[in-house]
């Protein structure tokens, strides 16, 4: 039985098709909103959807909202309950993407953050693989530089900053690649258009630090923990030059949408032997086992929603 996407808007739960905002909504006109992406992963064997690290995402949403001078009037527990109810009402038995957003909801013109009302919305929709997880991807270095924290606060997931990512992503696509790698204003590796980046070098993971204008990803933190606990691999956070990626043993990306995605080639240069590396493959498998509830030691990251609790069960 197919599901029906649901939304929470203006304090009410409703089918997504009925959730509308006005043309003059401030966030629509000026990008004055912050958001999160939360995965609900369907385990066929368990007949269960697993919300992954939902609380951590909602905690970051609250911090992002503070940056744009917005205050969530719902507690984290309230937001978790709303998210769970939304997924249950939608009734899908497949991978979902949940999008909570805090946005300047007033219908008013004028570029500012002060004296504009804000609100919360949440919606969910089916969402399969964002990148080719099985085959790996080819990337290019984008001509578009990652936004600098002195221009737009990059540690917050601000809606408006994603035009920066969209420009890089489409540039890569138009040049025959699957994803872009963005450098910061200093010319150092920052991240993908929507992913953090790691390289494997000399028996360790290496990833850019928060000071290089990255979004400090929740999937990034998950992979760092899995690498240390399960593979005994430390992670070094340091500035990375573009050319270091070319000679790395392996390179991969992480993110809510991308999960763990191996990179086979950057700027027409094969990485390693040009195939999926051993560490990338092991981390990808560990990650999927964790988010699908197959590893009891990581159940703390999950909120299970059994099929019996889904609408239409």
C-alpha positions as CSV (number, residue, x, y, z in Angstrom):
1,X,0.0,0.0,0.0
2,X,1.6,3.3,-1.1
3,X,2.0,6.0,1.5
4,X,0.9,9.7,1.6
5,X,3.5,12.4,2.4
6,X,2.5,14.4,5.4
7,X,3.5,17.8,6.7
8,X,3.3,19.8,9.9
9,X,2.5,23.5,9.1
10,X,1.2,26.4,11.2
11,X,0.6,24.0,14.1
12,X,-1.4,21.4,12.2
13,X,-0.7,18.0,10.7
14,X,-1.9,17.7,7.1
15,X,-1.2,15.9,3.8
16,X,1.8,17.5,2.1
17,X,-0.3,18.4,-0.9
18,X,-2.4,20.6,1.3
19,X,0.6,22.4,2.9
20,X,1.0,25.9,1.3
21,X,2.7,29.1,2.1
22,X,2.0,32.6,0.6
23,X,4.0,34.2,-2.2
24,X,5.1,37.0,0.1
25,X,6.5,34.7,2.8
26,X,9.8,36.3,4.0
27,X,11.7,33.0,3.8
28,X,10.6,32.3,0.2
29,X,11.7,35.8,-0.9
30,X,15.0,36.1,1.0
31,X,16.1,32.6,2.0
32,X,15.6,33.5,5.7
33,X,15.2,29.9,7.0
34,X,17.3,27.1,8.4
35,X,16.7,23.4,7.9
36,X,17.7,19.8,8.7
37,X,17.6,16.6,6.8
38,X,16.7,13.5,8.8
39,X,16.8,10.0,7.3
40,X,14.2,7.3,8.1
41,X,15.7,4.1,6.7
42,X,13.5,1.1,6.0
43,X,14.7,-2.3,7.1
44,X,12.8,-5.0,5.2
45,X,13.8,-7.8,7.5
46,X,12.8,-6.0,10.6
47,X,9.7,-4.4,9.0
48,X,10.8,-1.2,10.7
49,X,11.7,2.4,9.8
50,X,14.7,3.7,11.7
51,X,15.0,7.4,12.2
52,X,18.7,8.2,12.3
53,X,20.1,10.5,14.9
54,X,17.0,12.6,14.9
55,X,17.7,14.3,18.2
56,X,21.1,15.5,17.1
57,X,19.6,16.9,13.9
58,X,17.0,18.8,15.9
59,X,19.5,20.1,18.4
60,X,21.5,21.5,15.4
61,X,18.3,23.0,14.0
62,X,17.8,24.9,17.2
63,X,21.4,26.3,17.0
64,X,21.0,27.2,13.4
65,X,17.8,29.1,14.2
66,X,19.5,31.1,16.9
67,X,22.0,32.3,14.3
68,X,19.2,33.8,12.3
69,X,17.6,35.3,15.4
70,X,14.8,32.8,15.6
71,X,13.7,30.8,18.6
72,X,12.0,27.4,18.4
73,X,8.9,27.5,20.6
74,X,8.8,23.7,20.6
75,X,11.1,21.6,22.8
76,X,13.3,18.9,21.3
77,X,11.0,16.3,22.7
78,X,8.0,18.0,21.1
79,X,9.8,18.1,17.7
80,X,10.8,14.4,18.0
81,X,7.2,13.5,18.8
82,X,6.0,15.5,15.8
83,X,8.6,13.9,13.5
84,X,7.7,10.5,14.6
85,X,3.9,11.2,14.2
86,X,4.6,12.6,10.7
87,X,6.4,9.5,9.6
88,X,3.7,7.2,11.1
89,X,0.9,9.2,9.4
90,X,2.6,9.0,6.0
91,X,2.6,5.2,6.2
92,X,5.6,4.6,3.8
93,X,7.5,1.4,3.9
94,X,10.6,2.7,2.2
95,X,13.5,5.1,2.8
96,X,12.2,8.6,3.7
97,X,13.7,12.1,4.1
98,X,12.3,14.3,6.8
99,X,12.8,18.0,6.5
100,X,12.3,20.2,9.6
101,X,12.6,23.9,9.0
102,X,12.5,27.1,11.0
103,X,11.6,30.0,8.8
104,X,10.6,33.6,8.7
105,X,6.9,33.0,8.1
106,X,5.5,36.5,8.0
107,X,4.3,37.8,4.7
108,X,6.3,41.0,4.6
109,X,8.8,42.7,2.3
110,X,12.2,44.0,3.4
111,X,15.7,42.6,3.9
112,X,16.2,42.0,7.6
113,X,16.1,39.4,10.4
114,X,14.6,41.6,13.1
115,X,10.9,42.2,13.5
116,X,9.8,39.3,11.3
117,X,7.7,36.5,12.7
118,X,9.0,32.9,12.4
119,X,7.5,29.4,12.6
120,X,8.3,25.7,12.3
121,X,7.4,23.3,9.5
122,X,8.2,19.7,9.0
123,X,7.5,17.4,6.0
124,X,8.6,14.0,4.8
125,X,8.8,12.3,1.4
126,X,10.3,9.1,-0.1
127,X,14.0,9.5,-0.9
128,X,16.2,6.9,-2.3
129,X,20.0,7.0,-3.0
130,X,21.3,10.5,-3.7
131,X,24.6,9.3,-5.3
132,X,25.7,6.0,-6.7
133,X,26.8,4.2,-3.5
134,X,27.6,0.9,-5.2
135,X,29.7,2.1,-8.1
136,X,31.3,5.2,-6.5
137,X,31.4,8.6,-8.1
138,X,33.5,11.0,-10.2
139,X,34.1,14.5,-8.9
140,X,35.6,17.7,-10.0
141,X,36.9,20.7,-8.2
142,X,34.4,23.5,-8.5
143,X,35.3,27.0,-9.7
144,X,32.7,28.2,-7.1
145,X,34.3,28.7,-3.7
146,X,32.6,27.6,-0.5
147,X,30.9,30.5,1.3
148,X,32.9,32.1,4.0
149,X,31.7,32.3,7.6
150,X,32.2,36.0,7.5
151,X,29.6,36.2,4.6
152,X,27.0,33.6,5.6
153,X,27.4,31.5,8.8
154,X,28.4,28.2,7.3
155,X,28.0,26.1,10.5
156,X,24.3,26.8,10.4
157,X,22.1,25.1,7.7
158,X,20.8,28.3,6.2
159,X,18.5,27.9,3.2
160,X,19.9,30.8,1.3
161,X,23.5,29.5,1.4
162,X,22.6,26.5,-0.7
163,X,22.6,28.5,-3.9
164,X,26.4,28.3,-3.4
165,X,26.1,24.5,-3.4
166,X,23.6,24.5,-6.3
167,X,26.0,26.4,-8.5
168,X,28.8,24.0,-7.8
169,X,26.6,20.9,-8.2
170,X,25.3,21.9,-11.6
171,X,28.7,23.0,-12.8
172,X,29.9,19.5,-12.0
173,X,26.9,17.9,-13.7
174,X,27.3,20.0,-16.8
175,X,30.9,18.9,-17.0
176,X,30.1,15.2,-16.8
177,X,30.7,14.6,-13.1
178,X,28.4,13.4,-10.3
179,X,29.5,15.8,-7.6
180,X,31.6,18.9,-6.9
181,X,34.4,19.4,-4.4
182,X,34.4,23.0,-3.1
183,X,37.5,24.9,-1.9
184,X,37.3,27.7,0.7
185,X,38.4,31.2,0.1
186,X,42.0,30.2,1.1
187,X,42.0,27.5,-1.6
188,X,41.9,24.6,0.8
189,X,39.4,21.7,0.5
190,X,36.1,22.4,2.3
191,X,33.4,20.0,1.3
192,X,31.1,18.7,-1.5
193,X,27.9,20.5,-2.5
194,X,26.1,18.8,0.3
195,X,28.6,16.4,1.9
196,X,31.7,16.3,4.1
197,X,34.9,14.8,2.6
198,X,37.4,12.4,3.9
199,X,40.6,11.0,2.6
200,X,42.4,7.8,3.8
201,X,46.2,8.4,4.1
202,X,48.8,6.5,6.1
203,X,46.4,4.4,8.1
204,X,44.2,7.3,9.2
205,X,41.2,9.3,8.1
206,X,41.9,12.9,7.3
207,X,39.1,15.5,7.1
208,X,39.0,19.3,7.0
209,X,38.4,21.0,10.4
210,X,35.4,23.2,11.2
211,X,37.7,26.3,10.8
212,X,37.9,25.6,7.0
213,X,34.2,26.7,6.6
214,X,32.6,23.2,6.6
215,X,29.3,22.2,8.0
216,X,30.1,20.0,10.9
217,X,28.1,17.0,9.7
218,X,26.3,14.4,11.9
219,X,27.1,11.7,9.4
220,X,30.7,12.9,9.6
221,X,30.7,12.4,13.3
222,X,29.2,9.0,12.9
223,X,31.9,7.9,10.5
224,X,34.6,9.2,12.8
225,X,33.2,7.1,15.7
226,X,32.7,4.0,13.6
227,X,36.3,4.2,12.1
228,X,37.8,4.4,15.6
229,X,35.6,1.9,17.4
230,X,35.2,-0.7,14.7
231,X,38.4,-0.4,12.5
232,X,40.8,1.2,14.9
233,X,41.4,4.1,12.6
234,X,42.0,7.5,14.1
235,X,40.8,10.7,12.4
236,X,43.0,13.7,11.9
237,X,41.2,17.1,11.4
238,X,43.5,19.4,9.4
239,X,43.6,21.7,6.4
240,X,43.8,19.7,3.1
241,X,45.3,21.0,-0.1
242,X,43.5,20.1,-3.4
243,X,46.4,18.1,-4.7
244,X,46.5,16.0,-1.6
245,X,43.3,14.4,-2.7
246,X,44.9,13.3,-6.0
247,X,47.5,11.2,-4.2
248,X,45.3,9.9,-1.3
249,X,44.9,6.2,-0.8
250,X,41.1,6.7,-0.8
251,X,38.6,9.5,-0.8
252,X,34.9,9.4,0.2
253,X,32.1,11.7,1.0
254,X,29.6,11.6,3.9
255,X,26.2,13.2,4.5
256,X,22.6,12.6,5.3
257,X,21.6,12.3,1.7
258,X,24.9,10.8,0.5
259,X,25.4,8.3,3.4
260,X,29.0,7.1,2.7
261,X,29.9,7.5,-0.9
262,X,33.3,6.4,-2.3
263,X,35.0,8.7,-4.8
264,X,36.8,7.0,-7.7
265,X,38.2,9.9,-9.6
266,X,38.8,13.6,-9.0
267,X,39.6,16.1,-11.9
268,X,40.2,13.1,-14.3
269,X,42.7,11.5,-11.9
270,X,41.9,8.1,-10.5
271,X,42.1,7.8,-6.7
272,X,44.2,4.9,-5.6
273,X,43.6,2.0,-8.1
274,X,40.4,3.7,-9.3
275,X,38.0,1.4,-7.5
276,X,36.2,1.5,-4.2
277,X,38.9,1.3,-1.5
278,X,39.0,-1.2,1.3
279,X,38.4,1.4,4.1
280,X,35.6,3.2,2.2
281,X,33.9,-0.1,1.6
282,X,34.2,-1.3,5.2
283,X,32.9,2.1,6.5
284,X,30.0,2.1,4.1
285,X,28.9,-1.4,5.2
286,X,29.3,-0.5,8.9
287,X,27.3,2.7,8.4
288,X,24.4,0.9,6.7
289,X,24.4,-1.9,9.4
290,X,24.3,0.8,12.0
291,X,21.5,2.9,10.5
292,X,19.4,-0.2,9.7
293,X,19.5,-1.5,13.3
294,X,21.8,-4.4,12.7
295,X,24.4,-3.3,15.3
296,X,23.0,-3.3,18.8
297,X,25.9,-1.2,20.1
298,X,24.6,1.7,18.0
299,X,20.9,1.5,18.7
300,X,21.2,4.7,20.7
301,X,21.3,6.5,17.4
302,X,18.0,5.1,16.2
303,X,14.3,5.7,16.8
304,X,12.5,2.6,15.5
305,X,9.0,2.9,14.0
306,X,7.7,-0.7,13.4
307,X,5.4,-1.3,10.4
308,X,2.5,-2.0,12.9
309,X,2.6,1.7,13.9
310,X,2.4,3.0,10.3
311,X,-0.9,4.2,8.9
312,X,-2.5,1.4,6.8
313,X,-0.8,-1.4,8.8
